[in-house]
Amino acid sequence: MTPGHGAAPAAAFAVPAALAERTVLPGDPRYPLLRSTYTTVARPAAVVLVRGPGDIAAALAAARAQGLPVSVRSGGHGLSGRSSNDGGVVVDLSGLDEVRVLDRATRLVRIGAGARWGRVASALAAHRLAVSSGDHGNVAAGGLATAGGIGWLARTYGLTVDRVRAVELVLADGTALRADAAHHPDLFWAVRGAGAGVGIVTAFEIEAMELGDIGVAQLVFEADPAGGALAQWASAMAAAPRTLTSAAHILSNGPALALSVTVAAADDDPDRVREALGPLLSGRYRPLQAAAQLAAYTALVSSAHEHANTGRQPVVSTNSLLPALTRDAARAVMATAGDRHRPAFVQLRSLGGAINDVPAGATAYAHRTAQVMAQGNLFPPHGHDDLHRLWAPVREHGTGSYVNFESGTGPGVFDRAYPGATGARVRELWRRHDPDGVLRPLTVG
Ligand SMILES: Cc1cc2nc3c(=O)[nH]c(=O)nc-3n(C[C@H](O)[C@H](O)[C@H](O)COP(=O)(O)OP(=O)(O)OC[C@H]3O[C@@H](n4cnc5c(N)ncnc54)[C@H](O)[C@@H]3O)c2cc1C
């Protein structure tokens, strides 16, 4: 049952003896902080705090035997809210949070699915290593590293999935296995972009990068409705050295709009950072404010972001991956942020660089020509229908969307996230490995 509609649990969960110590039921003092997700208040019949593949298999078997829906949760930041449910079983992997350097020479690290990226960043910083993940330290590995991972170092490092070298996972039928390029290559392909539909990953082996301090710049521009400042940011980033990755937000600034830009430079040489930033500062649209400093990567992906997820941020979100943010596309994006009745909260990410080195068919994340991701968000009382009407002019400029910045789960989302041949292969693998759709994250058309 979809969570968030205020329904009481539809059924109780008869806890198998093997899970007695691990299961949190309504009435348990831990339940209020475990029942919900970042976006959605939920009322599951049980939350199982699994400790390994055996617990996962037992939880899946018990839920199946009792006819209860299953949610899989690592960090609870999924935008759709489907990592909890009303009346079903939540397989909670937050306890599988190991972060370990397996081989410093090859920079291979092992990261449990429940590890929060802020903790991953600080554990790896002690070894001068980093994994580019996302911008939030409370997001966990499980949901992000099975779908994409557009992080602060993405143009240098690629997506998180691009550096996954092996996974351990449990299939919907309870089988535990390890997948890498040589073993279960189909699963290994799917898990890097469409992993939520093939199994429950318990741990990742990921190739980290060497990283000391990074350059961090904060710039603020006046955001003109014609999209000039936005298009300038995008074209400067498309031409920037791949040490630079940037995120931008369109914010209201009194009656006007402002473009707030953060740039991360995977470089600890202040002169090189200054030089790389130059074109972002010197175009026709000049920043109203500009500041830059060297900082630890953990200042951006921080364990200080950690919090319990209690459904406090209801939101509907969609996004478009754009081969270029042309002036027309930028104007369309600005129009959503400036809409008089339901202004979208818009964030953008620069892509390209190492992300686009990977062939489109090499992983289940197919979007290897995009230079920009634009994401639109609306807050209650507005819903998906409002957002889709508002966002339609932006979508015309895009080639698809990033599954993890979509809050909807309908067939349109599948088709945008997994276009063409990628979609056909994902569909077949999801059906083969989870024929009953127990884990299926999206409706497949
Ligand atoms: C505040 C915020 C900031 C974000 N920033 C970024 C960002 O910078 N870059 C980016 O790429 N994304 C970002 N995201 C999106 C993020 O990648 C997704 O929300 C992701 O699903 C969160 O992972 P989680 O484990 O915390 O989520 P959960 O809610 O626990 O899981 C979401 C879904 O992922 C699947 N899943 C979870 N764990 C597993 C597992 N172990 N195995 C298989 N499937 C699993 C399940 O289908 C589950 O319903 C952000 C989200 C939020 C809310």
The ligand as an SDF file (V2000), in Angstrom:
LIG
                    3D

 53 58  0  0  0  0  0  0  0  0999 V2000
   17.9020   15.9050    0.4570 C   0  0  0  0  0  0  0  0  0  0  0  0
   18.2550   14.9970   -0.6860 C   0  0  0  0  0  0  0  0  0  0  0  0
   19.4170   15.2360   -1.3970 C   0  0  0  0  0  0  0  0  0  0  0  0
   19.7580   14.4050   -2.4710 C   0  0  0  0  0  0  0  0  0  0  0  0
   20.8970   14.6760   -3.1710 N   0  0  0  0  0  0  0  0  0  0  0  0
   21.2670   13.8510   -4.1750 C   0  0  0  0  0  0  0  0  0  0  0  0
   22.4470   14.1050   -4.9160 C   0  0  0  0  0  0  0  0  0  0  0  0
   23.1430   15.0860   -4.6820 O   0  0  0  0  0  0  0  0  0  0  0  0
   22.7800   13.2450   -5.9030 N   0  0  0  0  0  0  0  0  0  0  0  0
   22.0330   12.1360   -6.1970 C   0  0  0  0  0  0  0  0  0  0  0  0
   22.4010   11.3720   -7.0840 O   0  0  0  0  0  0  0  0  0  0  0  0
   20.8950   11.8880   -5.5330 N   0  0  0  0  0  0  0  0  0  0  0  0
   20.4970   12.7230   -4.5430 C   0  0  0  0  0  0  0  0  0  0  0  0
   19.3230   12.4980   -3.8870 N   0  0  0  0  0  0  0  0  0  0  0  0
   18.4700   11.4060   -4.3420 C   0  0  0  0  0  0  0  0  0  0  0  0
   18.9530   10.0880   -3.7570 C   0  0  0  0  0  0  0  0  0  0  0  0
   19.8960    9.5070   -4.6320 O   0  0  0  0  0  0  0  0  0  0  0  0
   17.7750    9.1270   -3.6310 C   0  0  0  0  0  0  0  0  0  0  0  0
   16.7820    9.7180   -2.8660 O   0  0  0  0  0  0  0  0  0  0  0  0
   18.2220    7.7830   -3.0320 C   0  0  0  0  0  0  0  0  0  0  0  0
   17.2470    6.8160   -3.3260 O   0  0  0  0  0  0  0  0  0  0  0  0
   18.4030    7.8650   -1.5470 C   0  0  0  0  0  0  0  0  0  0  0  0
   19.0080    6.7060   -1.0700 O   0  0  0  0  0  0  0  0  0  0  0  0
   18.5790    6.1580    0.3620 P   0  0  0  0  0  0  0  0  0  0  0  0
   19.2050    4.8370    0.5430 O   0  0  0  0  0  0  0  0  0  0  0  0
   18.8250    7.2130    1.3780 O   0  0  0  0  0  0  0  0  0  0  0  0
   17.0150    6.0440    0.1090 O   0  0  0  0  0  0  0  0  0  0  0  0
   15.8860    5.0220    0.5520 P   0  0  0  0  0  0  0  0  0  0  0  0
   14.6720    5.8670    0.7370 O   0  0  0  0  0  0  0  0  0  0  0  0
   16.3120    4.1680    1.6700 O   0  0  0  0  0  0  0  0  0  0  0  0
   15.6910    4.1340   -0.7330 O   0  0  0  0  0  0  0  0  0  0  0  0
   15.0350    4.6320   -1.8780 C   0  0  0  0  0  0  0  0  0  0  0  0
   14.7280    3.4480   -2.7810 C   0  0  0  0  0  0  0  0  0  0  0  0
   15.9480    2.9060   -3.2660 O   0  0  0  0  0  0  0  0  0  0  0  0
   15.8690    1.4910   -3.3090 C   0  0  0  0  0  0  0  0  0  0  0  0
   16.8840    0.9550   -2.3970 N   0  0  0  0  0  0  0  0  0  0  0  0
   17.2380    1.4490   -1.1880 C   0  0  0  0  0  0  0  0  0  0  0  0
   18.2140    0.7050   -0.6670 N   0  0  0  0  0  0  0  0  0  0  0  0
   18.4770   -0.2760   -1.5520 C   0  0  0  0  0  0  0  0  0  0  0  0
   19.3810   -1.3630   -1.5620 C   0  0  0  0  0  0  0  0  0  0  0  0
   20.2140   -1.5690   -0.5470 N   0  0  0  0  0  0  0  0  0  0  0  0
   19.3790   -2.1980   -2.6330 N   0  0  0  0  0  0  0  0  0  0  0  0
   18.5360   -1.9900   -3.6740 C   0  0  0  0  0  0  0  0  0  0  0  0
   17.6550   -0.9730   -3.7120 N   0  0  0  0  0  0  0  0  0  0  0  0
   17.6300   -0.1210   -2.6610 C   0  0  0  0  0  0  0  0  0  0  0  0
   14.4770    1.1010   -2.8700 C   0  0  0  0  0  0  0  0  0  0  0  0
   13.6650    0.9160   -4.0170 O   0  0  0  0  0  0  0  0  0  0  0  0
   14.0260    2.3030   -2.0820 C   0  0  0  0  0  0  0  0  0  0  0  0
   12.6230    2.4800   -2.1060 O   0  0  0  0  0  0  0  0  0  0  0  0
   18.9350   13.3140   -2.8240 C   0  0  0  0  0  0  0  0  0  0  0  0
   17.7500   13.0810   -2.1060 C   0  0  0  0  0  0  0  0  0  0  0  0
   17.4140   13.9230   -1.0590 C   0  0  0  0  0  0  0  0  0  0  0  0
   16.1230   13.6910   -0.3290 C   0  0  0  0  0  0  0  0  0  0  0  0
  1  2  1  0
  2  3  1  0
  2 52  2  0
  3  4  2  0
  4  5  1  0
  4 50  1  0
  5  6  2  0
  6  7  1  0
  6 13  1  0
  7  8  2  0
  7  9  1  0
  9 10  1  0
 10 11  2  0
 10 12  1  0
 12 13  2  0
 13 14  1  0
 14 15  1  0
 14 50  1  0
 15 16  1  0
 16 17  1  0
 16 18  1  0
 18 19  1  0
 18 20  1  0
 20 21  1  0
 20 22  1  0
 22 23  1  0
 23 24  1  0
 24 25  2  0
 24 26  1  0
 24 27  1  0
 27 28  1  0
 28 29  2  0
 28 30  1  0
 28 31  1  0
 31 32  1  0
 32 33  1  0
 33 34  1  0
 33 48  1  0
 34 35  1  0
 35 36  1  0
 35 46  1  0
 36 37  1  0
 36 45  1  0
 37 38  2  0
 38 39  1  0
 39 40  1  0
 39 45  2  0
 40 41  1  0
 40 42  2  0
 42 43  1  0
 43 44  2  0
 44 45  1  0
 46 47  1  0
 46 48  1  0
 48 49  1  0
 50 51  2  0
 51 52  1  0
 52 53  1  0
M  END
$$$$
